[in-house]
Every structure is written in C-alpha cells, then in structure tokens.
Amino acid sequence: MKSEKLFELAKGYMPGGVSSPVRAYTPYPFYTARAKRSKIYDVDSKEYIDYCLAYGPLVLGHGNEEVKRAVVDQLEKGWLYGTPHEKEITLAEKIITHYPSVEMVRFVNTGSEATMAAIRLARGFTGRDKIVKIEGGFHGAHDGVLVKAGSGATTFGIPDSKGIPKDSVKNTLQIPFNDAEALTSVLENNSVAAIILEPVMGNVGPIAPAANYLSEVRRITKENDVLLILDEVITGFRLALGGAQEYYGVDADLTILGKIVGGGFPIGMFGAKREIMALVAPSGAVYQAGTFSGNPVSVTAGLKTIEILERDSVPERINELGATMRAVLSELVRDSDVDGCVSGVGSMFKVFFSPGSAAVKNYADALGCDKAKYMRLFHKMLSSGVFLPPSQFETNFVSFAHTDEDIERTLKAYKENINDLQD
C-alpha cells in the first residue's frame, strides 16, 4: 500500500508523521491523491464519500469550479501583496451584512489567531484579565485556551499541554457547556473580561446548545458587564448566512470566523461594534499584525464561496440533508443493540457511543463515550468507502456537493457497520 509506505517515511520527518495530531490514526492514515465534489481519492486509487471535508471549510465540497476559476484569475494578478487591496473591503462588507453584531473586522490567517486576538482585545477593552471558556471548547492551540480543550487534545487524552506556564492559564476559568447557573456563579465571584464559547461545540461533538441556553448566556453576560465572544469558526456561514447568531437569534460582542470564510484557503477574522474594534492597531493600543493577513487568494475564495451561499440557498439545502442523516441514523442506533445516540444540528452530525444511549450534552458526557467502539466504526466505514473524521470528538459535515445517492449509500454503510459492532 502506498499510504502505508508514505506514512512510514513521514514519521521520520514529522512528529507522528502528520502536520496536525488528529490526522494520525492506527495503523496508518490514507494519503490523498485528489478530491472532487463529495469524494476524496487516496494514492491507492480508493474512493471515499467525504464527511470530514477538511474539518469544516469545504461547505461547497471539494474543488468547486466557480471558486477555482476565481482563484486562478487572482493568481494571475498575484498571490501576496503586503498592501491593502479592494477585495478585503468587499469581503468585510459581506460579513457585516450578514452579521448585524459586527461593524468592523480584522482579517488574520487562522481561527486560532483570531481567537487569540479577540481575547486580547476583550481584555484591552474591559481592562480585566480573566476569561471564561467552556470545558472541551477548542479555540486554537495557543496557551491561554489550551485547557480542557477539544479537538486533538481530547482525542489524545492530553487536554493540557506541556510547555505552557501555569501563569499563562491562571486567568482562564472554566465551566460546563449548557450550564447557565455555572456561568452566573463564576461571573458573580470573579472580575471577568469575557466568556468565549462555540455556540455549537464542534470539537468534542457536535453538541448543540440546550433550549434558551445561548439567550441565557447573553442575558447573564450583559447583566454582569462581560463581553460575549462567539467562536463561529465552524458554524459561521454554515448554520445560516449569519451563522449561529442568526440561527439561534443571539448577538455577540465579539465574533470569530474562519474556515468557510476562506473558501478552503487559510483565513481567520474577528469583528465587533466600532467602539470595540477602534482599539485595534493602528487605530488603538491593542496590537495585532500579520504578513499574510487579508491574503488576496484566501479573500477571493471566500468571497466567491459566500456569493454561492447567497445565490443557491446552500445553508438551507445542507441543513435538510443533515436533518435526514440524523433522523435515519437515530433510527438505526435505536434499532441496534449498541448503546449510542446521534448528535448535531444543521449540516453537522455524529454518532456517539454513549452509556445507556444517553444524550451527550457537554464535555464530561463526551469523555464518557466509548472511543474504541467509535474507532471500530471509523475503520469499518472507511472499508465501506465512507470517510468520517478519525476521532469520536470531531464533527461530521455535509456539503452542498453531497447528493441524495451519497446520503443513501452512507446510511446503508452505517446500518451494516453499526449492527456489526454488537458485543
């Protein structure tokens, strides 16, 4: 197998043989040769229906022709300027149109960079040091938030990282997801700048917010004069054109976007009302900078992607496919002898192997699920030609490129493989 040989070679050059932890799984990951629409193809000429989709950015599927043509046209004009360019303004206008809570934006290179800068801005605006994050929430791999984090940190059982000084996290307080009372308690007993949370937990799940949870968080933060940072790196432009804020009817003080906003190219963004963003350099004293920020290729791909989302009602279509997937999967799990539940919202879904088939509502619930059984399912689905994220703690995504036939084939594979998991 070419993939096996490449992985053995890679382990000599890269830690664990990969460029990001969650990509590594036993005995070896497949190596991709190409991808198109809903399919990804490995170097051994195997085809898979892809529900990983690069962990969320590819809302239109792989290799969308319109995005490709726009990017090729931009490449002819140059791919890095180090100067302002007009498309930055156009993309900023698009975002502000769909996010009423945002009046100004700053483009950066990744979601991690955006969360780091947003937290710095919240501290600068309020003059307070402490922040609150949700247990299992993943906001990038920078020091202040890599505490009980999701994504690869959860997968590998190291929610904290060596190399992070205790002083770096002493101002990071944690509470469970879907627990408004815990938020009230921590804010009443601490001087806090902001709470940062994923409106839908995407890196231990997905786990949707309970009814009225986000509105309660908004009410509590306003009552305590604490900024609400919504990390919409995953949900932005996916649940709706206005992301989770539109979908759930809640507004943020600071909004973080990434993934889809770059159309499959590296990007991040944070935005807020004018009075908050006025503190960002060069206008104010909160410093943030980056050589690749506002990269014209990423901005071009993001602009074209959003144009397609607006034109073709993409969020509505993929949310319908996601609802179908969750409904049928729930029936399959109930009809099997395997303990489990189906979680998700919109175009996001996941099978959890939870004790007693209990619903997964937070990080602690997710940790209690049968991770080994999930990996057995992962490998069986891979053998059936379906690629799921190789972790119990990552989200499955449906794209605009997925067809009804893809969904039918996938559900057939789930039915066969879940039934084969019976102990």
Phi, psi and omega in degrees: 000129180296321181300316180298317180294319179295321180294318177299320178293316183297325182298340177278346185242337183226142179304121181070002179081009185225168178262354176206137193304318188292347180285346182269128173209159183274150356283334176194150177281155172282152178256131186275134175263322180194169178208145178208133180054242183266004187245148173232140188237133182266174184290348176262018175067027176265142180255139178228141166284126191259120173245009173272312173053046180059029179066032167124333186292332191272064183295335178265001185089185183278140168061039178305129187294322180293318178296318180299315181297321179295320180292316179300318178298320178293321179300326177295334181266353182120151183241000173200126184249319189074016178224164174295153174215158190296327184295334175302317181294317181297316179293320177300318179298318179300312182297314182296325177300319185269345180239091182302336180284352183249128177245336176218152181228160169230124177274138176228195189260334183213165174297322178301315180294323180294317180294320179299316181290322180295319177296318177299318180295319178299318178294319179294323182288320185268338185075016179244157186259327189283145171232160175245133172234163181271137177302126181088351177290136180248122181233033181101173187256037176261160196304315189292342183240002181272060180227121187045052184271159177271209180057218185300331180298322177286317181305318184264008173072021179234071183296341169249163182237141169296153180093357177257114179298147179302326180296337182287336183243005182294338180260012178255111179261151184231144176220160178287154172290152177062031180227087182293328180295323178296323178295315178304314182298314184290327179285328179288338185250004182216152173270107192242138177281314187199158166249134176246130178209153169278124180299328167238121183292117187256346186247013163227018190206230032272149174233119182279154176289145175294161180305129177071001182297311183294322177293326176293318177301317180297317180297314183294319180293320178295318180297331182258008178056046180243137180286142176256116176257117176259117178275097181256032177303320180270315187277341183299127182063010177254304180294327178195171178299329176263019175064206181294333181295319175287317186297319183257355178070044180229149179244149180253159170277324175228133181244138178241129177234160177189202175049264185301327182297342177257003176059026181102000175248158186297130177195159170207163180203141168232146183209163183193185173297159186301320184295330178281312184292339178297343179279350183280136179299142009272000180289324184224195191262004176267112189274138173204137181202162178188133181301318186265003181299135182071024181311128187296332179289312179298317180296318178298313179297320179295317179300311181296321179298314180295323176300319179291320177301319180291318187285320190255011179051045185300311182305319180297315181297312184287331175295323176296316178296320179296320179295319177297314180300314182293320182296313181290319178299321179299319177295318181298317180293316179298323182280350179270174175262017183259132175290129179178173177211165178245132185235156175145182179199150180059232181265018182249136181207161179194144169263121173257138174264078187268146179301130179065017181060027180290149176295147178262116187247346182199184183300316181298319177298317181296319180296334181279358181280161184278095183291324180296321179293322177299316181294329173296317177297317180306310182293323178294318179294322177299317178295335178272003178086026178234124181259113173255159174303136185279050180198140173297340188253031174229155184272143168271140181236143169259142179247170177293340181277345180291135181259167175300324178295320177301314182297317180298314179297320182294314181294325176298317179295318177301314182301313181295317187279325176295317178297333180279354181271355183302131182288000000 
